[in-house]
Amino acid sequence: MRGGAMGWIRFFIIGAIMALGTAVRGAETSSPQPRLAIWCEFLPYTNVTTQLPTLARHRCDLIVHVERKDIGSSELAALCRQAREQGISVTAWLLLPYEEHLYVGEDSLPAVRKMSLDFAAWSQEQGLGVSNIVFDCEPSPLLGRKLFEKVRQGRILGLADVMKAEVNSQRFQRSVDDLNRLIDELHGRGFKVWGAGNRVFLDFLAAGQANVQDALNAPFTMIHWDRISFIAYRYQASQAEYIALIKRCAELAHRFFPGRAGLDIGLLGDHRHIPENAQRAELFGGGEFFMNYLKGMRSAMEIQEIVSVALAKGVTDINLYSLDGAVDSVAGLDNWLMAAGSAKSAEGFWTWTPFHSLKLGSIGNLLPKLYGLFVGPEKVALQP
């Protein structure tokens, strides 16, 4: 009967594999299509214009950097008009000077308010066809430099002290109210506003907390965004680790923000050659340590796999980072977009990462507890 038992075991294994293959094929035939956009942080507008036909061919929208000095720019106006003619939606990514905190947060809200309203007025006056604005709600690089220094030194208590000094729940609530009022005003002018923020916020939401946003001066999950995306780059992780990361982020993002959630994925190509990144490394005080995080992905097939995982977890808004890295990469922009755009929903055995998923889940569960222990239990409202 030993041989008979082995026969049944082989039959079971073969049947399971066939069933798995059928399930995967079934998922592919009913797979949702990704809605692609690509971030552009540094490329001159004239250079971006030359890439529009490729973006249009792959139905990929554009998220383009806009600084204060760019409002009124003839090059930006020409880019927006040409994009509209080619069916590409443009989202204005508003960025302040480094010394004014660069991103959207408690310290930069007055400047963000003026800049966004100035851009909205100019865009409509010029008929640019831009109706989307994104607020990048990351910690100020001025605060980031302090945090980065403590991390490099391995000083956990020092890191906690820096964060604790930033906590002010009343000030944080005022910034939430001010940011929501600004978004309501932009809505009244016909603009949609979406936010991009750190993926660690999802770990805190899973624990029923939003405290860390106060410590980082970055109100985010309680804002009235039309769309919301979470920054989930690969950096120095392996592909298996990245699959596990995207599974967790996509699942949590879809759970808390169904129908509005997106993921920012990348890096597409090597970003170490971009001069502005070298300057930023010096500003952060990170040097080579900072630059090593920017090596980026090499294979377009890897990004296709990542998009497939996100689709399986219910996230279809995929924002690629970045045009700057993709255009000069070995793979080339066309191949990156072809791979991402042709991705099909995939889950099950082919994306099974039990060890990495367990590790990420454990870290995600631990972070809010460590925050409460070292920074403090003071809580902020999860909802507006």
C-alpha positions as CSV (number, residue, x, y, z in Angstrom):
1,M,0.0,0.0,0.0
2,R,3.1,2.3,0.2
3,G,3.1,2.7,-3.5
4,G,-0.6,3.4,-3.5
5,A,-0.3,6.1,-0.9
6,M,2.5,7.8,-2.8
7,G,0.3,7.7,-5.9
8,W,-2.5,9.5,-4.1
9,I,0.0,12.0,-2.8
10,R,1.3,12.7,-6.3
11,F,-2.2,13.0,-7.5
12,F,-3.0,15.5,-4.8
13,I,0.1,17.6,-5.6
14,I,-0.6,17.6,-9.3
15,G,-4.2,18.5,-8.7
16,A,-3.3,21.3,-6.4
17,I,-0.8,22.8,-8.9
18,M,-3.4,22.6,-11.7
19,A,-6.0,24.2,-9.5
20,L,-3.5,27.0,-8.6
21,G,-2.7,27.5,-12.2
22,T,-6.4,27.8,-13.0
23,A,-7.0,30.2,-10.2
24,V,-4.1,32.4,-11.3
25,R,-5.3,32.4,-14.9
26,G,-8.8,33.2,-13.7
27,A,-7.4,36.2,-11.8
28,E,-5.6,37.4,-14.9
29,T,-8.7,37.3,-17.1
30,S,-10.7,39.4,-14.6
31,S,-7.7,41.5,-13.4
32,P,-8.3,45.3,-13.0
33,Q,-6.2,47.6,-15.0
34,P,-3.6,49.7,-13.3
35,R,-4.1,53.5,-13.5
36,L,-0.6,54.7,-14.1
37,A,1.1,58.0,-13.3
38,I,4.7,58.9,-13.0
39,W,6.5,61.4,-10.7
40,C,8.9,63.9,-12.2
41,E,11.0,65.8,-9.6
42,F,13.9,67.4,-11.3
43,L,13.8,67.2,-15.1
44,P,13.5,70.5,-17.0
45,Y,10.1,71.0,-18.5
46,T,11.5,71.0,-22.0
47,N,13.0,67.6,-21.4
48,V,9.7,66.3,-20.0
49,T,7.9,67.5,-23.1
50,T,9.9,65.1,-25.3
51,Q,8.7,62.2,-23.2
52,L,5.0,63.0,-23.6
53,P,4.4,60.7,-26.6
54,T,5.8,57.7,-24.6
55,L,3.5,58.6,-21.7
56,A,0.5,58.9,-24.0
57,R,1.2,55.6,-25.7
58,H,1.1,53.8,-22.3
59,R,-1.8,55.9,-20.9
60,C,0.4,57.2,-18.1
61,D,-0.4,60.5,-16.5
62,L,2.2,63.0,-15.2
63,I,2.9,64.3,-11.7
64,V,5.3,67.2,-12.3
65,H,7.3,69.3,-9.9
66,V,6.2,72.9,-9.5
67,E,8.2,75.4,-7.5
68,R,7.2,78.9,-6.6
69,K,9.4,80.4,-9.4
70,D,7.7,78.1,-11.9
71,I,4.3,79.8,-11.6
72,G,4.1,81.9,-14.7
73,S,6.7,79.8,-16.6
74,S,6.1,79.6,-20.3
75,E,7.9,76.2,-20.4
76,L,5.5,74.8,-17.7
77,A,2.5,76.3,-19.6
78,A,3.7,74.7,-22.8
79,L,4.2,71.3,-21.1
80,C,0.7,71.4,-19.6
81,R,-0.9,72.3,-22.9
82,Q,0.9,69.7,-24.9
83,A,0.1,67.1,-22.3
84,R,-3.6,67.9,-22.5
85,E,-3.5,67.7,-26.3
86,Q,-2.1,64.2,-26.0
87,G,-4.6,63.0,-23.4
88,I,-2.3,63.1,-20.5
89,S,-3.6,64.4,-17.1
90,V,-1.1,66.6,-15.3
91,T,-1.0,66.8,-11.5
92,A,0.9,69.8,-10.1
93,W,3.4,68.6,-7.4
94,L,3.9,71.8,-5.3
95,L,7.4,72.0,-3.7
96,L,8.8,74.8,-1.5
97,P,12.4,75.7,-1.2
98,Y,14.4,73.4,1.1
99,E,14.9,76.1,3.8
100,E,11.0,76.5,3.9
101,H,10.6,72.8,4.7
102,L,10.1,71.6,1.0
103,Y,7.0,69.5,1.8
104,V,3.5,70.1,3.2
105,G,3.3,70.1,7.0
106,E,2.6,72.1,10.1
107,D,5.5,74.5,9.6
108,S,4.9,75.1,5.9
109,L,1.1,75.5,5.7
110,P,1.0,79.4,5.3
111,A,3.4,79.2,2.4
112,V,1.7,76.2,0.9
113,R,-1.7,78.0,1.1
114,K,-0.4,81.0,-0.8
115,M,1.5,79.0,-3.4
116,S,-1.4,76.6,-4.1
117,L,-3.9,79.4,-4.6
118,D,-1.4,81.4,-6.7
119,F,-0.9,78.3,-8.9
120,A,-4.7,77.6,-9.2
121,A,-5.3,81.2,-10.2
122,W,-2.5,81.2,-12.8
123,S,-3.4,77.8,-14.2
124,Q,-7.1,78.8,-14.7
125,E,-6.2,82.2,-16.1
126,Q,-3.9,80.5,-18.7
127,G,-6.4,77.7,-19.5
128,L,-3.7,75.0,-18.8
129,G,-6.3,72.3,-18.2
130,V,-4.6,71.3,-14.9
131,S,-7.2,70.4,-12.3
132,N,-5.2,68.2,-9.9
133,I,-2.8,69.2,-7.2
134,V,-0.8,66.8,-4.9
135,F,0.5,67.7,-1.5
136,D,3.6,65.7,-0.5
137,C,3.2,65.3,3.3
138,E,6.6,64.1,4.3
139,P,8.6,65.3,7.3
140,S,10.4,68.6,6.7
141,P,14.0,67.9,5.7
142,L,15.0,70.2,8.5
143,L,13.5,67.8,10.9
144,G,14.5,64.9,8.8
145,R,18.2,65.9,9.2
146,K,17.9,65.6,13.0
147,L,16.1,62.3,12.8
148,F,18.5,60.9,10.2
149,E,21.5,61.8,12.4
150,K,20.1,59.9,15.4
151,V,19.3,56.9,13.2
152,R,22.9,56.8,11.8
153,Q,24.3,57.0,15.4
154,G,21.9,54.2,16.6
155,R,20.6,56.5,19.3
156,I,17.0,55.3,19.8
157,L,16.5,57.4,22.9
158,G,17.9,60.5,21.1
159,L,15.5,59.8,18.2
160,A,12.6,59.6,20.6
161,D,13.7,62.9,22.2
162,V,13.7,64.7,18.8
163,M,10.2,63.4,18.1
164,K,8.9,64.1,21.6
165,A,10.0,67.7,21.2
166,E,7.8,68.1,18.1
167,V,4.6,66.8,19.7
168,N,1.9,69.4,20.2
169,S,-1.6,68.1,19.8
170,Q,-3.3,71.5,19.8
171,R,-1.0,72.8,17.2
172,F,-1.4,69.7,15.2
173,Q,-5.2,69.9,15.3
174,R,-5.0,73.5,14.1
175,S,-2.9,72.4,11.1
176,V,-5.4,69.6,10.3
177,D,-8.2,72.2,10.3
178,D,-6.2,74.7,8.2
179,L,-5.2,72.1,5.6
180,N,-8.8,70.8,5.3
181,R,-10.0,74.4,4.8
182,L,-7.5,75.0,2.1
183,I,-8.6,71.8,0.3
184,D,-12.2,72.9,0.5
185,E,-11.3,76.2,-1.0
186,L,-9.4,74.5,-3.8
187,H,-12.4,72.2,-4.4
188,G,-14.5,75.4,-4.7
189,R,-12.1,76.5,-7.5
190,G,-12.6,73.3,-9.4
191,F,-9.4,71.5,-8.3
192,K,-9.0,68.0,-6.9
193,V,-6.3,67.5,-4.2
194,W,-4.6,64.3,-3.3
195,G,-2.0,63.6,-0.7
196,A,1.2,61.5,-0.6
197,G,2.6,60.3,2.7
198,N,4.9,57.8,4.4
199,R,3.8,54.2,4.5
200,V,4.6,54.0,8.2
201,F,1.3,55.8,8.8
202,L,-0.5,52.7,7.8
203,D,1.1,50.7,10.6
204,F,-0.2,53.2,13.1
205,L,-3.6,53.2,11.6
206,A,-3.7,49.4,11.9
207,A,-3.1,49.9,15.6
208,G,-5.8,52.5,15.8
209,Q,-3.4,55.4,16.2
210,A,-2.2,58.5,14.3
211,N,0.2,59.8,16.9
212,V,3.3,59.7,14.8
213,Q,1.9,62.2,12.3
214,D,2.0,64.8,15.1
215,A,5.6,64.0,16.0
216,L,6.6,64.3,12.3
217,N,4.5,67.5,11.8
218,A,2.8,65.8,8.9
219,P,-1.0,65.8,9.1
220,F,-2.2,63.2,6.6
221,T,-4.7,60.4,7.2
222,M,-7.3,62.8,8.7
223,I,-7.3,65.1,5.7
224,H,-10.1,65.4,3.0
225,W,-8.0,64.0,0.1
226,D,-9.7,63.1,-3.1
227,R,-7.0,60.5,-3.6
228,I,-4.4,59.3,-1.1
229,S,-1.1,57.5,-1.9
230,F,1.6,55.9,0.3
231,I,5.3,56.1,-0.5
232,A,6.5,52.5,-0.7
233,Y,9.8,52.4,-2.4
234,R,12.1,49.3,-2.6
235,Y,15.4,51.0,-1.8
236,Q,17.8,48.3,-0.6
237,A,15.3,45.5,-0.1
238,S,15.3,42.3,-2.1
239,Q,12.5,41.6,-4.6
240,A,11.0,39.1,-2.2
241,E,11.1,41.6,0.6
242,Y,9.5,44.2,-1.7
243,I,6.7,41.9,-2.7
244,A,5.9,41.4,1.0
245,L,6.1,45.1,1.6
246,I,3.7,45.9,-1.2
247,K,1.3,43.2,-0.1
248,R,1.1,44.8,3.4
249,C,0.9,48.4,2.2
250,A,-1.7,47.7,-0.5
251,E,-3.9,45.6,1.9
252,L,-3.8,48.3,4.6
253,A,-4.3,51.2,2.2
254,H,-7.3,49.5,0.6
255,R,-8.7,48.7,4.0
256,F,-8.6,52.2,5.3
257,F,-9.1,54.2,2.1
258,P,-11.2,52.0,-0.3
259,G,-11.6,53.5,-3.8
260,R,-9.1,56.3,-3.0
261,A,-5.8,54.5,-2.2
262,G,-2.7,54.4,-4.3
263,L,0.9,53.4,-3.9
264,D,4.1,55.2,-5.0
265,I,6.5,52.5,-6.2
266,G,10.1,52.5,-7.5
267,L,12.8,53.5,-7.8
268,L,12.9,53.1,-11.6
269,G,16.6,53.0,-12.5
270,D,19.6,54.4,-10.7
271,H,18.9,57.8,-9.1
272,R,22.5,58.3,-7.8
273,H,23.5,60.1,-11.0
274,I,21.0,62.9,-10.5
275,P,22.8,66.0,-9.3
276,E,20.0,67.3,-7.2
277,N,20.1,64.0,-5.2
278,A,23.7,64.6,-4.4
279,Q,22.9,68.1,-3.2
280,R,20.1,66.7,-1.0
281,A,22.4,64.1,0.5
282,E,24.6,66.9,1.6
283,L,21.7,68.8,3.1
284,F,20.5,65.8,5.0
285,G,24.1,65.1,6.1
286,G,23.8,61.5,4.8
287,G,26.5,61.5,2.2
288,E,27.2,58.0,0.8
289,F,24.8,56.4,3.2
290,F,21.9,58.4,1.7
291,M,23.1,57.8,-1.9
292,N,23.2,54.1,-1.4
293,Y,19.4,54.1,-1.0
294,L,19.1,55.5,-4.5
295,K,20.5,52.6,-6.5
296,G,17.1,51.8,-7.7
297,M,15.6,48.8,-9.7
298,R,17.1,47.5,-12.9
299,S,14.6,45.1,-14.3
300,A,11.2,46.2,-15.7
301,M,9.9,42.7,-15.0
302,E,10.4,43.3,-11.3
303,I,8.1,46.4,-11.4
304,Q,5.5,44.4,-13.3
305,E,5.5,41.8,-10.5
306,I,5.1,44.5,-7.9
307,V,2.2,46.1,-9.7
308,S,0.6,42.7,-10.0
309,V,0.7,42.3,-6.2
310,A,-0.8,45.7,-5.6
311,L,-3.7,45.0,-8.0
312,A,-4.4,41.7,-6.2
313,K,-4.8,43.6,-3.0
314,G,-7.3,46.1,-4.5
315,V,-5.0,49.0,-5.3
316,T,-5.1,50.2,-8.9
317,D,-3.6,53.7,-8.6
318,I,0.1,53.1,-9.3
319,N,2.4,56.1,-9.2
320,L,5.9,55.3,-10.5
321,Y,9.0,57.1,-9.2
322,S,10.4,58.6,-11.3
323,L,10.6,59.9,-14.8
324,D,14.0,61.3,-13.9
325,G,15.5,57.9,-13.3
326,A,13.5,56.0,-16.0
327,V,14.6,58.1,-19.0
328,D,18.3,57.5,-18.4
329,S,18.0,53.9,-17.2
330,V,19.2,50.9,-19.1
331,A,15.6,49.5,-19.4
332,G,14.3,52.8,-20.8
333,L,11.0,54.6,-20.1
334,D,9.1,52.6,-22.7
335,N,9.9,49.3,-21.1
336,W,9.2,50.4,-17.6
337,L,5.7,51.7,-18.6
338,M,5.0,48.6,-20.8
339,A,5.8,46.3,-17.9
340,A,3.7,48.3,-15.3
341,G,0.8,48.8,-17.7
342,S,0.5,45.2,-18.7
343,A,0.6,43.8,-15.1
344,K,-2.2,41.4,-14.1
345,S,-3.5,40.7,-10.6
346,A,-1.4,37.9,-9.1
347,E,-1.6,36.3,-5.7
348,G,-1.3,32.9,-4.0
349,F,1.7,30.6,-4.2
350,W,3.5,32.8,-6.8
351,T,3.7,35.7,-4.4
352,W,4.0,33.7,-1.2
353,T,6.5,35.4,1.2
354,P,5.7,34.0,4.6
355,F,9.0,34.9,6.4
356,H,9.2,38.5,5.0
357,S,5.5,39.1,5.6
358,L,5.7,37.8,9.2
359,K,8.8,40.1,9.7
360,L,7.0,43.2,8.3
361,G,3.9,42.5,10.3
362,S,5.8,42.1,13.5
363,I,7.7,45.4,12.9
364,G,4.5,47.1,11.9
365,N,2.8,45.9,15.1
366,L,5.8,46.9,17.2
367,L,6.3,50.4,16.0
368,P,3.2,52.0,17.6
369,K,4.1,50.2,20.9
370,L,7.6,51.6,20.8
371,Y,6.3,55.0,20.0
372,G,4.0,55.0,23.0
373,L,6.8,53.7,25.2
374,F,9.5,56.2,24.2
375,V,7.6,59.2,22.8
376,G,4.4,59.2,24.7
377,P,0.8,58.0,24.8
378,E,-0.8,61.3,23.7
379,K,-3.2,60.6,20.8
380,V,-4.6,62.6,17.9
381,A,-7.9,62.1,16.1
382,L,-7.9,59.5,13.4
383,Q,-10.7,61.3,11.6
384,P,-11.3,65.0,10.7
